Amino acid sequence: MKIRPDDQWRWYFDPEHSRVMLDLANGMVFRSCFPARMLTDYAVTMEEMSFSVDDAALFYTFEEHLRRIDKMAPAFRAELALNGVVALRFMKPQMPKSWYFSHFSLIEKPEHGEIIQLKLQDSGTEALFMVAEVGHNASLCLLAQQKLEMHDRVMNFCDPIKVMNDRIMPYAEPIQSSIYDRAI
């Protein structure tokens, strides 16, 4: 099912789940993945609020970039895009945790929604992320794969981490092999 933002969508904070929620006005409710401790005071105390034109623009920007990941189902793209909007609008500032990742300096400054790769310093494992918030020196990224095992923690789909921009690698789309690619 593909979702499309409209003027009936409403943000609110649900104290029972301790999460920012989005009423999609068709009997569906989206629950963000970020606990209250990661959210600004404004997010935790807000009254019901409309999903704005800016929110919709961000959602479409994130979703468009996520289409580059062929294997990602539309429902996961929508979930990651909506969590990206929540991260940008309602999350407290994070400190970078760049020590997990290898230095790499091809991208000067990423763009909102860009799909990037980070390479773990200890194992060399590469992981996919979506840039949710761009900073001059560091950017907030959300994990765009099921999980990432690090030496002292496990990240799950949509988990945020802020990293210095010099750790970001451009996403290299997998090459599809076909019989036409083989030498004759």
MARTOR-989389 format. One record per atom (N, C-alpha, C, O): residue in one letter; x, y, z. Coordinates in pm, whole numbers, padded with zeros to 5 digits, always signed. Layout:
<atoms>
aXYZ ...
</atoms>
This chain:
<atoms>
m+00084-00119+00000 m+00000+00000+00000 m+00088+00125+00000 m+00176+00139+00085 k+00065+00213-00092 k+00139+00337-00101 k+00062+00446-00027 k-00059+00461-00046 i+00132+00521+00056 i+00065+00630+00128 i+00101+00763+00062 i+00210+00781+00009 r+00006+00854+00069 r+00026+00988+00014 r-00018+01090+00120 r-00133+01086+00165 p+00072+01179+00159 p+00035+01281+00257 p-00085+01363+00211 p-00100+01392+00092 d-00168+01400+00306 d-00277+01493+00275 d-00305+01582+00396 d-00245+01565+00502 d-00396+01676+00378 d-00422+01776+00483 d-00501+01721+00602 d-00529+01795+00696 q-00537+01594+00599 q-00607+01531+00711 q-00510+01469+00812 q-00550+01436+00924 w-00385+01452+00774 w-00287+01390+00864 w-00259+01481+00983 w-00252+01603+00969 r-00244+01420+01102 r-00221+01496+01225 r-00111+01432+01310 r-00112+01312+01336 w-00015+01516+01353 w+00088+01474+01449 w+00030+01485+01590 w-00053+01573+01617 y+00073+01397+01679 y+00043+01411+01822 y+00141+01323+01899 y+00204+01234+01843 f+00154+01351+02029 f+00238+01268+02115 f+00148+01177+02196 f+00051+01222+02257 d+00180+01048+02196 d+00102+00949+02269 d+00179+00910+02395 d+00279+00839+02385 p+00134+00956+02514 p+00207+00926+02637 p+00206+00776+02671 p+00299+00727+02736 e+00104+00704+02627 e+00098+00561+02656 e+00212+00485+02586 e+00271+00394+02645 h+00242+00522+02462 h+00351+00459+02388 h+00481+00539+02398 h+00587+00491+02357 s+00473+00660+02451 s+00587+00748+02466 s+00655+00776+02331 s+00778+00775+02320 r+00571+00801+02230 r+00620+00823+02094 r+00538+00932+02024 r+00423+00957+02058 v+00602+00997+01926 v+00529+01084+01835 v+00451+00993+01741 v+00505+00896+01687 m+00324+01025+01721 m+00237+00947+01635 m+00188+01036+01521 m+00188+01159+01531 l+00146+00971+01414 l+00089+01043+01301 l-00040+00973+01263 l-00039+00859+01216 d-00152+01043+01283 d-00282+00990+01243 d-00296+01012+01093 d-00300+01126+01047 l-00303+00902+01018 l-00309+00910+00872 l-00452+00927+00820 l-00476+00923+00699 a-00547+00948+00911 a-00684+00985+00879 a-00763+00880+00801 a-00871+00910+00750 n-00713+00761+00790 n-00787+00655+00721 n-00794+00530+00807 n-00802+00418+00756 g-00791+00551+00937 g-00793+00440+01030 g-00654+00386+01062 g-00640+00296+01145 m-00552+00442+00997 m-00414+00398+01022 m-00341+00504+01105 m-00364+00624+01090 v-00252+00455+01193 v-00171+00544+01275 v-00026+00498+01263 v+00004+00379+01279 f+00062+00592+01236 f+00205+00564+01231 f+00265+00599+01366 f+00240+00707+01420 r+00345+00506+01423 r+00415+00530+01549 r+00563+00542+01518 r+00623+00449+01465 s+00622+00656+01552 s+00765+00675+01527 s+00847+00582+01617 s+00796+00528+01716 c+00971+00564+01580 c+01055+00469+01654 c+01135+00535+01767 c+01205+00466+01840 f+01126+00667+01782 f+01210+00737+01879 f+01140+00755+02014 f+01032+00813+02020 p+01202+00707+02123 p+01142+00723+02256 p+01144+00870+02302 p+01220+00951+02249 a+01062+00902+02398 a+01048+01040+02447 a+01181+01102+02488 a+01201+01222+02470 r+01272+01023+02544 r+01402+01078+02589 r+01484+01134+02474 r+01575+01214+02497 m+01455+01094+02351 m+01527+01143+02234 m+01457+01262+02168 m+01509+01321+02073 l+01340+01298+02219 l+01259+01402+02156 l+01269+01534+02230 l+01296+01538+02350 t+01246+01642+02158 t+01246+01775+02221 t+01125+01787+02314 t+01028+01712+02302 d+01132+01881+02406 d+01020+01908+02497 d+00896+01945+02417 d+00784+01908+02452 y+00916+02018+02310 y+00804+02058+02224 y+00729+01936+02172 y+00606+01934+02173 a+00801+01834+02128 a+00738+01713+02073 a+00656+01641+02179 a+00547+01592+02151 v+00709+01636+02301 v+00645+01561+02409 v+00522+01635+02464 v+00431+01572+02519 t+00519+01767+02449 t+00408+01844+02504 t+00314+01900+02397 t+00218+01970+02429 m+00340+01869+02271 m+00260+01930+02164 m+00115+01883+02166 m+00084+01769+02203 e+00030+01973+02126 e-00110+01939+02100 e-00115+01881+01959 e-00015+01883+01887 e-00230+01830+01919 e-00243+01779+01784 e-00206+01889+01684 e-00245+02004+01700 m-00131+01850+01580 m-00080+01947+01485 m-00087+01888+01344 m-00063+01768+01325 s-00119+01969+01246 s-00130+01924+01107 s+00006+01882+01050 s+00110+01938+01086 f+00002+01785+00963 f+00118+01746+00882 f+00129+01856+00777 f+00042+01868+00690 s+00235+01934+00783 s+00246+02055+00702 s+00292+02026+00559 s+00331+01914+00525 v+00287+02130+00478 v+00337+02122+00341 v+00487+02091+00345 v+00537+02014+00262 d+00560+02151+00441 d+00703+02122+00456 d+00726+01977+00493 d+00819+01914+00444 d+00641+01923+00582 d+00652+01780+00618 d+00632+01693+00496 d+00707+01597+00475 a+00532+01725+00415 a+00505+01647+00294 a+00622+01654+00196 a+00658+01554+00135 a+00680+01773+00181 a+00796+01789+00091 a+00913+01703+00140 a+00980+01638+00060 l+00937+01705+00271 l+01044+01621+00327 l+01016+01473+00305 l+01105+01397+00266 f+00892+01432+00330 f+00853+01293+00310 f+00883+01250+00166 f+00942+01145+00144 y+00842+01331+00068 y+00864+01296-00072 y+01013+01298-00108 y+01058+01215-00188 t+01089+01390-00050 t+01234+01393-00073 t+01299+01265-00022 t+01377+01201-00093 f+01265+01227+00102 f+01321+01104+00160 f+01279+00983+00078 f+01361+00897+00047 e+01151+00975+00045 e+01100+00859-00027 e+01163+00847-00165 e+01193+00736-00210 e+01184+00958-00232 e+01246+00956-00365 e+01388+00899-00358 e+01426+00816-00440 h+01465+00943-00260 h+01601+00890-00243 h+01597+00741-00210 h+01681+00665-00257 l+01501+00699-00129 l+01492+00559-00087 l+01458+00464-00201 l+01483+00344-00191 r+01403+00516-00309 r+01373+00432-00426 r+01500+00375-00488 r+01493+00278-00564 r+01614+00434-00457 r+01741+00381-00509 r+01773+00244-00452 r+01851+00169-00511 i+01714+00211-00338 i+01737+00080-00277 i+01631-00015-00332 i+01520-00023-00278 d+01666-00085-00438 d+01569-00171-00509 d+01501-00273-00420 d+01382-00300-00436 k+01575-00330-00326 k+01521-00438-00244 k+01427-00391-00134 k+01363-00473-00068 m+01417-00261-00112 m+01335-00211-00001 m+01188-00204-00042 m+01153-00140-00141 a+01104-00271+00035 a+00960-00272+00008 a+00901-00133+00032 a+00951-00058+00116 p+00795-00097-00041 p+00733+00035-00025 p+00692+00066+00120 p+00703+00181+00162 a+00646-00032+00195 a+00606-00008+00334 a+00727+00034+00419 a+00714+00120+00506 f+00843-00027+00394 f+00964+00010+00469 f+01015+00147+00425 f+01065+00224+00507 r+01002+00178+00295 r+01040+00312+00248 r+00955+00418+00318 r+01008+00520+00363 a+00824+00394+00326 a+00734+00491+00392 a+00770+00505+00539 a+00773+00616+00592 e+00797+00392+00607 e+00833+00396+00749 e+00962+00475+00772 e+00969+00558+00863 l+01062+00449+00690 l+01190+00520+00705 l+01173+00668+00672 l+01228+00754+00740 a+01097+00699+00567 a+01075+00839+00529 a+01001+00914+00640 a+01038+01027+00674 l+00897+00854+00697 l+00824+00920+00806 l+00910+00936+00930 l+00904+01039+00997 n+00991+00834+00963 n+01083+00848+01076 n+01187+00956+01048 n+01233+01024+01140 g+01225+00973+00922 g+01316+01082+00885 g+01254+01218+00913 g+01322+01308+00962 v+01126+01234+00881 v+01057+01360+00909 v+01051+01384+01060 v+01074+01495+01107 v+01020+01279+01137 v+01015+01292+01283 v+01153+01330+01337 v+01165+01419+01422 a+01258+01264+01288 a+01394+01293+01334 a+01430+01439+01308 a+01485+01507+01395 l+01400+01487+01190 l+01434+01624+01155 l+01352+01726+01233 l+01404+01830+01274 r+01224+01697+01255 r+01136+01793+01322 r+01139+01788+01474 r+01130+01892+01539 f+01153+01668+01531 f+01126+01653+01675 f+01239+01596+01760 f+01226+01592+01883 m+01350+01552+01700 m+01456+01494+01782 m+01545+01600+01845 m+01571+01705+01786 k+01593+01571+01967 k+01692+01655+02032 k+01822+01645+01952 k+01846+01545+01884 p+01905+01748+01959 p+02035+01739+01893 p+02115+01621+01949 p+02110+01593+02069 q+02188+01555+01863 q+02269+01440+01902 q+02417+01477+01891 q+02454+01564+01812 m+02499+01411+01969 m+02644+01425+01955 m+02692+01321+01855 m+02642+01209+01853 p+02789+01357+01771 p+02841+01258+01675 p+02906+01139+01745 p+02968+01152+01851 k+02890+01024+01684 k+02953+00900+01731 k+03034+00842+01615 k+03019+00725+01578 s+03120+00925+01560 s+03194+00892+01440 s+03300+00785+01460 s+03345+00724+01363 w+03341+00761+01586 w+03449+00666+01612 w+03416+00525+01564 w+03507+00444+01545 y+03289+00494+01545 y+03251+00361+01496 y+03291+00340+01350 y+03306+00226+01306 f+03307+00449+01275 f+03317+00439+01131 f+03450+00489+01076 f+03513+00579+01133 s+03492+00430+00966 s+03618+00466+00900 s+03607+00603+00834 s+03500+00644+00788 h+03719+00672+00830 h+03728+00802+00764 h+03717+00783+00613 h+03779+00693+00556 f+03639+00867+00551 f+03620+00862+00406 f+03572+00999+00364 f+03475+01050+00421 s+03636+01061+00267 s+03601+01201+00243 s+03564+01236+00099 s+03612+01336+00046 l+03483+01155+00035 l+03438+01191-00100 l+03324+01291-00097 l+03319+01381-00180 i+03233+01277-00003 i+03119+01368+00005 i+03154+01481+00099 i+03190+01458+00215 e+03143+01603+00050 e+03168+01718+00135 e+03053+01737+00233 e+03073+01743+00354 k+02934+01747+00177 k+02815+01767+00259 k+02701+01694+00189 k+02668+01726+00075 p+02640+01596+00256 p+02532+01522+00191 p+02405+01607+00181 p+02403+01721+00227 e+02302+01552+00122 e+02174+01623+00114 e+02068+01543+00190 e+02084+01424+00213 h+01960+01611+00228 h+01850+01546+00299 h+01801+01426+00220 h+01775+01435+00100 g+01788+01313+00288 g+01735+01193+00226 g+01836+01111+00149 g+01804+01000+00106 e+01955+01162+00129 e+02055+01089+00050 e+02084+00953+00114 e+02095+00941+00236 i+02096+00852+00029 i+02133+00719+00074 i+02285+00713+00072 i+02349+00741-00029 i+02342+00676+00186 i+02488+00674+00200 i+02530+00542+00262 i+02447+00464+00309 q+02660+00519+00262 q+02716+00402+00328 q+02816+00449+00433 q+02885+00549+00414 l+02821+00376+00542 l+02922+00397+00644 l+02993+00264+00663 l+02931+00158+00658 k+03124+00270+00685 k+03203+00148+00699 k+03253+00136+00843 k+03322+00225+00894 l+03216+00023+00909 l+03257+00004+01048 l+03409-00004+01057 l+03475-00075+00981 q+03463+00070+01152 q+03607+00076+01173 q+03666-00061+01210 q+03771-00099+01159 d+03598-00134+01297 d+03655-00259+01349 d+03640-00378+01254 d+03730-00462+01249 s+03532-00388+01180 s+03509-00507+01098 s+03512-00481+00947 s+03521-00575+00868 g+03504-00356+00908 g+03501-00323+00765 g+03364-00342+00702 g+03349-00322+00581 t+03265-00381+00782 t+03129-00400+00732 t+03073-00266+00686 t+03085-00165+00755 e+03011-00267+00566 e+02947-00146+00515 e+02797-00155+00540 e+02737-00260+00524 a+02739-00044+00581 a+02596-00040+00612 a+02530+00078+00541 a+02593+00181+00519 l+02402+00060+00507 l+02325+00165+00440 l+02253+00252+00541 l+02196+00203+00639 f+02255+00382+00516 f+02187+00480+00598 f+02119+00582+00509 f+02155+00599+00392 m+02019+00650+00564 m+01957+00764+00499 m+01991+00887+00582 m+01978+00884+00704 v+02034+00993+00518 v+02066+01118+00587 v+01934+01189+00617 v+01861+01229+00526 a+01904+01205+00746 a+01780+01270+00788 a+01800+01420+00809 a+01714+01500+00772 e+01912+01456+00868 e+01940+01597+00895 e+02084+01626+00858 e+02176+01558+00903 v+02103+01727+00776 v+02236+01764+00727 v+02291+01876+00813 v+02225+01978+00836 g+02413+01855+00860 g+02483+01960+00933 g+02608+02000+00858 g+02652+01929+00767 h+02666+02112+00895 h+02785+02161+00827 h+02900+02059+00837 h+02968+02032+00739 n+02921+02004+00958 n+03030+01909+00980 n+02983+01766+01005 n+03057+01671+00980 a+02860+01750+01056 a+02809+01618+01091 a+02662+01609+01051 a+02591+01710+01045 s+02617+01487+01023 s+02479+01466+00980 s+02415+01353+01058 s+02481+01256+01096 l+02285+01367+01082 l+02208+01264+01151 l+02160+01164+01046 l+02097+01202+00948 c+02191+01037+01067 c+02159+00931+00971 c+02072+00825+01038 c+02087+00797+01157 l+01981+00766+00960 l+01895+00658+01009 l+01933+00530+00934 l+01952+00530+00813 l+01944+00420+01009 l+01981+00292+00949 l+01875+00251+00847 l+01756+00247+00879 a+01918+00219+00725 a+01827+00184+00616 a+01835+00035+00582 a+01808-00004+00469 q+01871-00044+00678 q+01873-00189+00662 q+01824-00251+00792 q+01807-00181+00892 q+01801-00382+00791 q+01737-00447+00905 q+01814-00429+01035 q+01755-00391+01137 k+01946-00456+01033 k+02023-00436+01155 k+02170-00421+01123 k+02216-00457+01015 l+02244-00368+01218 l+02388-00350+01207 l+02449-00385+01341 l+02422-00319+01442 e+02532-00488+01342 e+02600-00529+01466 e+02732-00454+01477 e+02819-00463+01390 m+02744-00381+01587 m+02866-00306+01616 m+02933-00374+01734 m+02874-00463+01796 h+03055-00335+01767 h+03127-00406+01873 h+03062-00394+02010 h+03078-00483+02093 d+02987-00287+02035 d+02927-00270+02168 d+02776-00247+02166 d+02716-00221+02270 r+02714-00257+02049 r+02570-00237+02040 r+02518-00289+01906 r+02595-00315+01813 v+02388-00302+01898 v+02322-00342+01774 v+02225-00231+01736 v+02143-00188+01816 m+02236-00185+01612 m+02141-00087+01560 m+02035-00162+01482 m+02065-00261+01415 n+01911-00115+01490 n+01800-00173+01416 n+01748-00072+01316 n+01780+00046+01322 f+01666-00121+01222 f+01607-00038+01118 f+01555+00094+01175 f+01480+00093+01273 c+01592+00205+01115 c+01552+00342+01151 c+01627+00400+01270 c+01607+00518+01302 d+01712+00323+01338 d+01786+00379+01451 d+01875+00493+01403 d+01937+00484+01297 p+01882+00602+01481 p+01961+00718+01441 p+02104+00714+01495 p+02131+00657+01601 i+02194+00774+01419 i+02330+00798+01466 i+02382+00920+01392 i+02363+00935+01272 k+02449+01007+01466 k+02507+01126+01403 k+02654+01098+01378 k+02725+01048+01466 v+02700+01129+01257 v+02840+01105+01221 v+02897+01227+01150 v+02825+01304+01088 m+03028+01241+01161 m+03096+01347+01089 m+03083+01319+00940 m+03087+01204+00897 n+03068+01424+00862 n+03048+01409+00718 n+03168+01343+00648 n+03153+01289+00539 d+03286+01348+00711 d+03403+01285+00648 d+03403+01133+00661 d+03497+01067+00616 r+03300+01076+00723 r+03285+00930+00732 r+03190+00876+00625 r+03182+00755+00603 i+03119+00966+00560 i+03012+00927+00467 i+03068+00889+00330 i+03148+00961+00271 m+03023+00773+00281 m+03056+00728+00147 m+02930+00731+00062 m+02821+00703+00113 p+02942+00764-00065 p+02823+00759-00151 p+02774+00616-00164 p+02853+00522-00159 y+02645+00599-00180 y+02584+00468-00197 y+02619+00415-00335 y+02593+00480-00437 a+02677+00297-00338 a+02710+00231-00464 a+02603+00126-00490 a+02598+00024-00422 e+02517+00153-00588 e+02410+00058-00619 e+02470-00072-00670 e+02565-00070-00749 p+02414-00186-00624 p+02465-00314-00671 p+02445-00328-00823 p+02342-00288-00877 i+02544-00383-00887 i+02536-00403-01031 i+02460-00531-01058 i+02492-00636-01002 q+02359-00523-01143 q+02282-00641-01180 q+02358-00717-01288 q+02388-00663-01394 s+02389-00841-01259 s+02460-00923-01354 s+02361-00982-01455 s+02252-01025-01417 s+02398-00982-01579 s+02313-01045-01680 s+02399-01119-01779 s+02522-01106-01778 i+02337-01196-01863 i+02415-01272-01960 i+02484-01177-02058 i+02581-01217-02122 y+02435-01054-02071 y+02494-00957-02163 y+02622-00897-02106 y+02700-00837-02180 d+02644-00912-01975 d+02764-00855-01914 d+02886-00946-01930 d+02999-00901-01912 r+02863-01070-01964 r+02974-01165-01973 r+03049-01150-02104 r+02992-01124-02210 a+03179-01168-02092 a+03263-01164-02214 a+03235-01288-02298 a+03213-01396-02244 i+03237-01272-02426 i+03209-01386-02516 i+03338-01446-02563 i+03337-01543-02639 
</atoms>
